[in-house]
Amino acid sequence: MAAVDTESAPLTLESLPTDPLVLILSFLDYRDLINCCYVSRRLSQLSSHDPLWRRHCKKYWLISEEEKTQEEPVSEIPLH
């Protein structure tokens, strides 16, 4: 077994690699992603990463014209 180096610097959020942190952030919903902006500068920078938001934008705010017509209430459908 490898010996544990007790003299090394403590593990901090800033010392963690970016890719695993972005992967972890990808599992959060948009509310939690927004809250990560307030935790630290590093998380704020990472949580502003465009690919993280793309999924949320498509899911919650951007719907296709086809989806809009499918969700139209029955009372608003023209009876021609």
C-alpha positions as CSV (number, residue, x, y, z in Angstrom):
1,M,0.0,0.0,0.0
2,A,1.1,3.5,-0.7
3,A,1.9,5.7,2.3
4,V,-0.4,8.6,2.9
5,D,1.4,12.0,2.8
6,T,0.3,13.9,5.9
7,E,2.6,16.8,5.0
8,S,0.6,17.7,1.9
9,A,-1.7,20.7,1.6
10,P,-5.3,20.2,2.7
11,L,-7.8,19.2,0.1
12,T,-9.9,22.2,-0.9
13,L,-12.6,22.9,-3.5
14,E,-10.0,25.0,-5.5
15,S,-7.6,22.1,-5.7
16,L,-10.1,19.6,-7.1
17,P,-10.0,19.0,-10.9
18,T,-12.6,20.9,-13.0
19,D,-14.0,17.9,-15.0
20,P,-15.3,15.9,-12.0
21,L,-16.8,19.1,-10.5
22,V,-18.6,19.9,-13.7
23,L,-19.9,16.3,-13.9
24,I,-21.2,16.6,-10.3
25,L,-22.9,19.9,-11.2
26,S,-24.5,18.3,-14.2
27,F,-26.7,16.2,-11.9
28,L,-28.2,19.3,-10.1
29,D,-31.5,20.9,-11.0
30,Y,-31.5,24.5,-12.1
31,R,-32.4,25.8,-8.6
32,D,-29.4,24.1,-7.0
33,L,-27.2,25.2,-9.8
34,I,-28.2,28.8,-9.2
35,N,-27.4,28.3,-5.4
36,C,-23.9,27.0,-6.3
37,C,-23.1,30.5,-7.6
38,Y,-23.3,31.8,-4.0
39,V,-21.0,29.1,-2.5
40,S,-17.7,30.2,-3.9
41,R,-16.1,31.9,-6.8
42,R,-15.0,28.6,-8.2
43,L,-18.4,27.1,-8.1
44,S,-19.9,30.3,-9.5
45,Q,-17.5,30.1,-12.4
46,L,-18.2,26.3,-13.0
47,S,-22.0,26.6,-12.6
48,S,-22.1,29.3,-15.2
49,H,-20.8,26.8,-17.8
50,D,-23.1,26.9,-20.8
51,P,-23.5,23.1,-21.4
52,L,-24.8,22.8,-17.8
53,W,-27.6,25.2,-18.6
54,R,-28.4,23.9,-22.1
55,R,-30.4,20.9,-20.7
56,H,-32.3,23.1,-18.3
57,C,-33.2,25.6,-20.9
58,K,-34.5,23.0,-23.3
59,K,-36.4,21.2,-20.5
60,Y,-38.0,24.2,-18.8
61,W,-38.1,27.2,-21.0
62,L,-37.6,26.3,-24.7
63,I,-40.3,24.2,-26.2
64,S,-40.9,23.6,-29.9
65,E,-43.8,24.9,-31.9
66,E,-45.2,21.3,-32.1
67,E,-45.1,21.1,-28.3
68,K,-46.9,24.4,-28.0
69,T,-49.8,23.2,-30.2
70,Q,-50.0,19.9,-28.3
71,E,-50.4,21.7,-25.0
72,E,-53.0,24.2,-26.3
73,P,-56.2,24.0,-24.1
74,V,-59.3,22.5,-25.8
75,S,-61.3,25.8,-25.4
76,E,-58.7,27.6,-27.6
77,I,-58.8,25.1,-30.5
78,P,-60.7,26.6,-33.5
79,L,-63.9,24.6,-34.5
80,H,-63.8,25.1,-38.3
